[in-house]
Amino acid sequence: MAEATATKSKPGWREVFRALGQRKTAYMLLFGFAAGLPYALVLGTLYAWLSDSGEIDLETMGVFSLIGLAYAFKFLWSPALDRIDIPGLSKLGKRKQWIVTAQLLIGAALTSLSFISPSNETIGIFSLLAGLAAFASATQDVVIDAWRVDVADEVATIDMLSTVYQMGYRIAALVGGALALFAAERFGWPATYFGMGVLMLAVGFAGLWAPDADAAAIKALDGEDKDDPYGLRKAGQIDPRLRGWALAAVGVLWGWALLTVGVFMVRSLSSNPETRPDSVEFISTMGPLVVVATVVVPSLIAAWLVRQERKGTNLLAEAAPAQSSTDRVMDHLYRALVLPLTDLIGRLGWAMIIVIALVLTYRITDAIWGSFAYPFYLGELEYTKDEVAVASKFFGVGALLLGLALGGYLLTAIGRMLTLTLGAFFAAATNLLYADLARGGAVVQAVADNTGFTWLVTQLGGDERLSKLMMAIAGENIAVGVAGAAFVAYLSSIVSKGYSAVQYALLSSLTLLVGTLGRGALGQMIEERGYYDVFILTTLIGMFAVVLCVIEWIRQARLGKAAGVVAPEAAAEPAE
């Protein structure tokens, strides 16, 4: 169980800044930056380089959407990251060995890209290096999420670490996006990517001195018995034969998912464009099936196992130590694939339904809308690219960082669940700002005028029309910042230290699922009814998350520790 994150006393800004100076928090900022930089460079800025080369057609560029699958399905290899040590590097620490290795791989891949000029002849090795960077980046994300949970304490709380992580991530998005474009214009793409690669290598070396999870405490969760390291063969535990059937079912489902994704990736690298599968179609059709196979069905199996244990059926009457290497391998695989789910469901019970519903809906508003932001700004509202860059990339990132800082303060001042609920409400409600823009923006313009914001923008070289867009983006990004800080803190709070990599990866993989699948229908609605109706709809959809936040808040307040989640408002000591 993640540790409690606040005391009954409400700290102010002074305590927040004191926590920011702590070693763990400083490294959390660095790791957040390391997580955001390769994502921006590989899934965003790289397309600008390919476009500038003049030799890569749009169809070939479309293959690069494959790289994003590493992030979409990173939970598939999370069990290995949770249990396997890298030979010769285990002394670095349970999490740090993977974090440092991934960061060095990313740095090496980015610097290697700088020595290759993208062309039809080199696109194969170019895409391979980009894919390696994406895979290492997705792997890094899994372990950093687990590190955040494992190292949290009473000073560097999970709420504080989650907020700082988001800040580092957003700063990296600015560096890897807008600043990389400016650097490329002045120094060229090779020099830009070489510099970014060196920066990642520096982060990797700096990570060698980062604190790591308490290995002794985590090992204590498993036990010291070599023949039964996880305590699975003691009297009162599930019968190994039943566990074997459960493991076989889960293993087949995970194996199918890995094979399906792997085959798609191999086919996508085909040199014949006619044989390449459609990545968008794959994600929309097979994506949900992969999630069902790896999350939903295994969760049902885990729930059944928990029920068997609580009913006292199919349990060992006496200890049954492992008799062979096959028994030990089965125990290891069961610990990696099934126990993270039985632990989560065992603590949450039927509340797991509320948690999954909240995870599926909390970020749905900005997940759906994000793909249509630029068509709305450039097409519907007819702003120029420069205006959108200033309003969205520079001013917008600043507003987002302000929202994250506000979210971090609210987490410590008013508690996690109230901040989570307010974040959901304002993230949904700020869609009304865009609805107003779709109707001409009279209300947003009036607010900008009466607050002096329009005057400030005009003094800096803008005009009234730009101030209107910047005001709407500021409102949305501040709300999204608060919501993002609270949501990462919430997810981090409901996972256990012993299973943090798998549990967080599984939950976070569901976050953008509904939004991703709903973009097609939303695009059709925009075509048929226009943006105004869409923004009203997304506002209403976002209110579902608000209702679920209230339900979860009430559940935590009533059940407390017995529910498996400690509400920070009610906890003065770390959870057991």
C-alpha positions, 0 to 999 in steps of 0.5 A: 500500500502506498504511504499516506500523503498528508497529516491532519495539519494543513501545510502552506506554501513554505512547507511545499517549497521546503519539500521541493528542496528534498533530494527525492523531490529534486530527482522526481523533477529530473525523472519527470523531465527525462520521461517527457523529453523523449516522448516529445522528440520521438512522437512530435518533433521527429515528424518536423525533421522528416518533413524538412528532409523533403525525401520522406513521403506522408505514407512512410511517415505514417509508419512512425505512428507505430512507435506510439504503440510502445507507450500504449502497451507498455504494461505488457512488459511491466511484470518483467520490470517488476521482478527481473534484475539486469545482470551486473546492475542490480546493486544500483537498486530495484528501480534505479537499475532500469531507470538509468539503463533506459535513460542511457539507451534513449540518449544513445539512440538520440545521439545516433539519430543525429548522424543519420540524414533521413532519406528513403535509403536510411529510413529503415535504420532511422525508424529502428533507432527511433523505435528503440528510443520509444521502447526505452522511454516507455520502459522508463515510464513504467519504472519511474511510476513505480519509483515514485510510489516506492520512495514516497515518505512523510516529507516527499509525499506521493502527492508532492512527488506526483505534482513535481513529476508532472512539472518536469514532464511538461517542462520537457515537452516545451524543451523537446517541442518548441525549443527544439524547433527553434534550435533546429532552425538555427543549428540544424536537426543533427545538432539539435538531436545530438544536443538532446541525446547528450542531455539524456545521457547526462540525466542517466549518469546523474540518476546513478546517485538518485535514492532508490526504493528500500530493497529490504522493505520490499523484499520483506513483502515476499519473505525469506524462504527460498522454497516459498519466497512469496508465501504462496505454499503456506497453509491457508493459501490457494491450492497450487493446482488451482493457481496453476490453472489461473496462471495458465489462463492469464498467461495465454491471454498475455501471450496472445496480446504480446504476439498480436502487438509483436506481429503488427509491429513486424508487419508495419516495418514491411518495405512494401507500403501495400502490405502495411496494416493501418495503425489507427484501425489496429488501435481502435479494433485490437486495442480494446481486445488487448486491454480486455485480455490483459486487464479485464479477464485477468481481473475477473480471475483474480476476483474469483481467486480472492473469493475462494480464499475468503470463503476458505475453499480450495486452500492448502490444509498444510504447507506444500513446499516447492518440489521442483524447478517447475514449481518455483518457476510457476510461483515466480510467474504467478507473483509477476502476473496474478498477485498484483491483481489479487492484491489490488482486488483484495484491498479494494473489493467491489470498489475496484469497479468505481476505481476503473470507472474513474480511471476510464473517465477522468481524463476523457474530456481532454483526451478526446478534444486534444486531437481536434485542437489545431483544426479548431484553432487554425481552421474554425477560428482562423488563427495563424500558426504563429498565433497558435504557437504563442498561445498554445506552446509558450503561454499555454505551457506556462499556464499548465505549469501554474495549474500543476503548482496550484494542484500541488498546493491544493493537495497539501492544503485541502486533501487529495480527493477534494482536489481530484473532484475540483480538478475533474469539475474545472477540466470539464467546465473549461470546455465551455470557454471553447464553446463560447469561442465557437460562437464568437467568444463574446464572454471570453473577450469580456472577461479578458477586457475587464481583467486587464488581460487584453491590455497586457497582451496588446502591450506585448505585441498581440491584439484583442483577438489573440487575447481571447484565445490566450484567455481560453487556453489559460483557463483550460490549462490551469484546470488540466494542471490541477486535474493532472497533479491530483490524478497522478497522485490518486493513481499512485495512492492506490497501488502497493509498493510490492506491485507498483510497476504492474499495478500503476502500468495497468491502471494508467493504460486505461486512462486514455482508452475511452478518449482514444476510441471516441475520437472517430465519433467525435470527428463525425459529430464535428462534421455534422453539428459543429464545434459548439455542440461538441464542446457542450457534449464534452462538458457533460461527459466530463461531469461523469468523472465528477460524480465518480470522484464524489462517490469514491470520496465518500467511499474512502471517507466511510471505509478508511484503511479497511477499503485499501486506500487511505484518504490523506485527510484522515491519515496522520501515519503512514499506511501499513 
